[in-house]
Amino acid sequence: MSMLSKIAAWGDRHHPALFDIFRVLLGLFLLLKGGEFLARQAYLEDAIAEMNVSWLSPPVIKVIMYYVIFVHMAGGLLIMIGIFTRICSLLQLPIILAAILFINIFTSPVNSDLWLSIFCLAFLLLFALIGSGPISLDNFLSKLNTD
């Protein structure tokens, strides 16, 4: 049994149903944040450009911008319904880490976005380890396959 299989099995056994509420809320938050970035693309582009990445060309910044939007929206939806939760959580981690380290940390110390990003990071790490839980599409489909 590989290490990833052991972690997945441990997460499946140690997942209270209460965490599913947090998973759904996290997925909804990421989906809405992706929608906000889609509606305000100029804001996201400026935020990426202000990260002192002058060595990046404008087309690369556009690719990063669309990656952030797509991963937030698609990943948020998949996390919310509880399928591919571990993979989607891992894909979100670089975005949230960059938001914490390069964007939110340089704003005012009582900035609510920094704390929101830290909580989001903590929940993403949690769900990357424990998976989607008992109230999820992944669990429902696995029960269908065993029947």
DAQUI-V179472 format. One line per field, one symbol per residue. burial: + if it has 24 or more other ideal C-beta (glycine too) atoms within 12 Angstrom, else -. A space follows every 10 residues. Layout:
BEGIN
burial: ???
END
This chain:
BEGIN
burial: -------+-- +---+---++ -+++-+++++ +-++--+--- ---++-++-- +--------- +--++-++++ ++++++++++ ++++++-+++ +++-++-+++ --++------ ------+--+ +-++-+++++ +++++++++- -------
END
